[in-house]
Amino acid sequence: MEDSSEPCTTSKRQARAARKDATVGAIKKKIEKHFALPEGSIVIVDVDGRAIRNDARIATVRKRWEEG
């Protein structure tokens, strides 16, 4: 069994597109864990460069970038 405190480096689990109903906060945590980054090091921004709230959905982020 894989130790959850270690970053994922196996080829079985690869980076993939985020589900549209996932929250920004959940995706940020997954990225930080996968790449062994410190908490708070990932910031997802909108077209204007402003940080997007953690409770926003990925669908909202994509929509803002498409409308750009």
Number of C-alpha atoms within 10 A of each C-alpha: 3 8 7 8 8 11 16 18 10 8 7 7 9 9 11 6 6 13 11 13 11 14 19 24 18 14 19 18 16 16 16 16 17 16 12 13 14 10 11 9 10 14 14 15 15 15 12 9 9 10 11 17 13 15 11 14 19 21 15 16 18 13 11 14 12 9 7 9
